[in-house]
Amino acid sequence: MLKRLAAVVLTVLVGACSTPWQGFAPSYEEVVGAGWIGPEVAVTPAPIYCYATLAEPECFRSPQPGEENRLVGYFGPPPY
């Protein structure tokens, strides 16, 4: 009897947590039109060139002349 009463009370309490807005999801046009977020902007990351050292790789924004053999990775246009 006590277990059934606890189950009913728990069900009522959890059911009381619902909200009238549950299931409401605005469309993308509604969100942008309301000014909540701005339009998408493409961001192009800056190129980076990383060279091996005795410890951790060292990275630069431009290719380092004469260091072609130490290049371990890059992002951007091909360096050489």
Sequence and secondary structure as in RCSB ss.txt:
>XXXX:A:sequence
MLKRLAAVVLTVLVGACSTPWQGFAPSYEEVVGAGWIGPEVAVTPAPIYCYATLAEPECFRSPQPGEENRLVGYF
GPPPY
>XXXX:A:secstr
 HHHHHHHHHHHHHHTT  TTTT    HHHHHHTTSS          EEEE  SSS EEESS  TT GGGEEEEE
SS   
